[in-house]
Amino acid sequence: MKPEEKNEPEKNAEWERSSEAPTDREELERRPELAAELLEPDQIVAAKRARFGRKPLKSWERGLLWALRIYVIAMQVIVAIAVIRALHGD
């Protein structure tokens, strides 16, 4: 059997036995499909369901988000006033 004709389970079993198994973290980060090939199906499902939670924000990031919120609300008010004036013909 030629190497091109091997199916995926045989390839994974061969990797586990060989010294060429992709265990290098940098290689797995460069090629995430290798990690998917090495995981069992239930491990893939569990990894996809993992929650990461909220990232703690720095004070300047929180300030920037609040400024963006205030800007959006101000723009909504301005657009609402323009629409009302256009409808009333002022």
Protein Blocks (a to p, Z undefined) as FASTA:
>chain_A
ZZklpcfklmmmmmmmpmkbcfbfklmmmmmmlmmmmpcfklmmmmmmpcebjadddfkl
mmmmmmmmmmmmmmmmmmmmmmmmmmnoZZ
